[in-house]
Amino acid sequence: MPRRHIRVTGAAEAPLREALRALRTELDVPETFPAGALAEAEQAARTPRLPSYDATDVPLFTVDPPASTDLDQAMHLSRRPGGYRVHYAIADVAAFVTPGGALDAEAHRRVTTLYFPDERVPLHPPRLSEGAASLLPDQVRPAVLWTIDLDADGRTESADVRRALVRSRAKLAYEHVQRQLDEGTAEEPLTLLKDIGLLRERLEEERGGISLNVPEQEIVGHDHTYELAFRAPLPAEGWNAQISLLTGMAAADLMLAHGTGVLRTLPAAPDGAVGRLRRTAQALRVDWPHHVSYAQLIRSLDAHHPPHAAFLQECTTLLRGAGYTVFRDGVLPDLTSHAAVAAPYAHCTAPLRRLVDRYAAEICLAAVAGRPTPDWVLATLDDLPKEMAEGTRRAGSVERACVDTVEAALLKDRVGEVFDGCVVDVKEHEPTVGTVQLEDPAIVARIESTTTPLPLGERLRVRLTRADPGAAKVSFAPA
């Protein structure tokens, strides 16, 4: 879908900020870190637990949004006889956080970093997450360093992980990476990001996995104002994600062999959900022949084409039900795979922003070293699924409420106006209620008809009936 920008005016900025403050209060978002946690973070930043192994000679680089400073991952990609080598360094949060301390307790309370349009509410104090623990360029940092060897087809041949000192050489942005790859000016480590990414995407297709190229509705801060945009991810973002997926799959395999771990799992979608999705495809005029699998269809769609973009958004319904599954003492759970990955998978590559990743890293380090899982990991392991479920739910609520709040702020003075839209969802048992997607401005909101069922997949003129930033509510009706 083409990228579109609309900006909150100066008049709308004050009520927007007020609404966002109210939203943080409503969602019980922590405002500051306790004094004890801040003191521990300051001390840890000065005296982290450093590993003896020095890998600062590996010329790592990071690929992130340009404004990011909480950098969890750095990579270096190279060729080797018969294939490729992936070095993937993950910020070693355990080098700074003492189990059972005030900082650890606060991380368990927060669970994830929360992103608002006007500020970030971090999992760890900025002194660590944006400073001493972040893999910023030209800084020596403790890391959990993965070394994964691939064959010529991109299949994993071996995986090793150990603590190491690392130093990133460059902080790259997705747009910069994509431009260099498109222009053919990238050096080999970047060209290998594309080569390995494409190989891994091919393997994902082979095993029946799915990476949804869903256009994102972004809130973008710019010069003390905000923009709302639909944005289709760049190919380089997908290739970068494949390196993270590769590592998460390697971590899951190590934990399963070790007999103790925490997996990110997702059951297969029930037949009814797939049937409903087929009806949605038909309504949106997305051609889905019966002999074509769901995974094959997804890869044939163009996120820049509005009906395809709307269908891709609906495909996210099949990903509901993901959770965290803990196992120990060699007793494996009934469900060990993630349906979208089509393989066992673990979250282990974002410990600055997600609590569970610190625990997954420790289990993998123990597995490779042939030693028992640390007691502090085992003591909290069984509580992680519930903690992560609550944290993930809150993060999802924040994301949805932020978009709704910004939409309402952008539209608050336009109630009664008529827009062009497309109905992208209709409630199955309440066909007069659904979701409409506007192309300009970039809005996705509730639509309700008082009489006739809504025409799924059809374009229609809609009238804005409500835009309340304080309540984070926007709604439309057929014009």
Steps between C-alpha positions, in 0.01 A plus 500: 500500500642845415638687794285795600567764764267725691616722782343602827468877497626718783144545619456123525835430663406610853184287527689209347773518764236530770318195362823299491576590862150391597550178305816417694314555826208284385730215400703528822821567310792563737624859480840467666734231626528440876805656662645159577477387138661822378784463750562141391495604133753776565732265687463227237573745219831581668593142595327242277590131518730471199587175319857392437452415132585792271317511165547871433684413179169388341381803296138501615234747386143575607192555280216688669266797459719813487387642836550177695753502782394181685695269269456132589667336199812541287610268221779410267445271200774326306563220255668177598582185301170351391278767654473795735580603856269721706638682801208641698572691818218557749525753783593315820250645746599242762840669517323797661192360679548306824235230555274584792612864515291815467579534129398140434174548694415811299567316172255231608245772574543667161558186285540691169597842371190704411500742208290817501505775233652748743729275706631152560439320831801267517533160659833604651625846604635702203843502665511133396251454215620803303850513642724247671317185382401618151713385205576855391774551239865527605430385855631180661203311645432162665284288272359154447671412172340244270703337224276314256643318198273451198542285192476635146118480516479692827427197720647496849796266535615601848427759768718619785440769761731650760555819694741742334618857487392655169521832320259613231660695217191669354139588577303464176140591421266281294455762227878542466552124477223459244633785286853357497371155407278640225783712359754218521736706719481285815807318633493123535360473856196700387461316170504179702210632706298490180646169380449319831165669555371375165629149570330496838176629348516215249547249783213661689276446199624142469404412857166685477591800714350845459640850540215746460605810304226703667492876437551673831302794624782706643504792737808703410631787712643792303596850625276471806204391286366161398431331172284195435592287202443166333836345426587177322819349651815514291648172371811568712282489813382154403856378440608646833207325669612171346831523689307545824269209411802284418643570845167442674467163327856406598424598859186284504693199369768545767243524779307197377822297494589637846162395639424837659377816332234752412359496146282743310219276378193538279249222424377447146198708407168315521325413174223748574744791514650406164151464352408846621820636349407344165167683512683823575730441203200450276337819626822698444537345154827332592539196276561193718472178296423190710822328393710795631607478864463785743879545517527512120221754476664733753819508295311597185341812649617858456478706818486818289168390343213612732284181478809287559606723789156467657510121461849479651372690801220244539757220479637610837192341658656159436794598721288548810564251776879529513650448843802381694547134588738398779648153542768352726672180612480347152118488496405662169161670453236377257536818292856597413455686170382839382248463217612814315868406525413135428775389740596524866586861581605710800522870577865568581614799292345802675595488871517878537131520410350164602543317832488138380800537268743533792384163631515328160859618454608354836346162420672489160835598650464219753402252229806572286734502801359167622415636844173518695259786446568772763287477812375858462358410157329185629354687797303737275453289188149374576373855559625636168206397275248683719726805537566516127133455414405794718787714369420416138132578559590839646737577211223413252255722687749786493559460126130495413409782737783721372387464141139563600600807701706650219227429246247674722730799546556530128130483423345682797410808295366304202191330644230494234743492205477229237797282396574219255554165673500124462327258736775257604315307769140421597395329823378153416192511723445876482533593130410866557824551699849478361825676417565758230841595364547850358776556250536870571539571787657174618222387731359160601189530717162361599207542262137434587194495277155556649317305231671281239793258540841646419644400160826317584773589252302778337598862467250747635464854620501527880414781738701569815258479793739519796859605571574528872871507597418475871311176450729378215191442285445549127196370316340528159169423334410448135443844344 
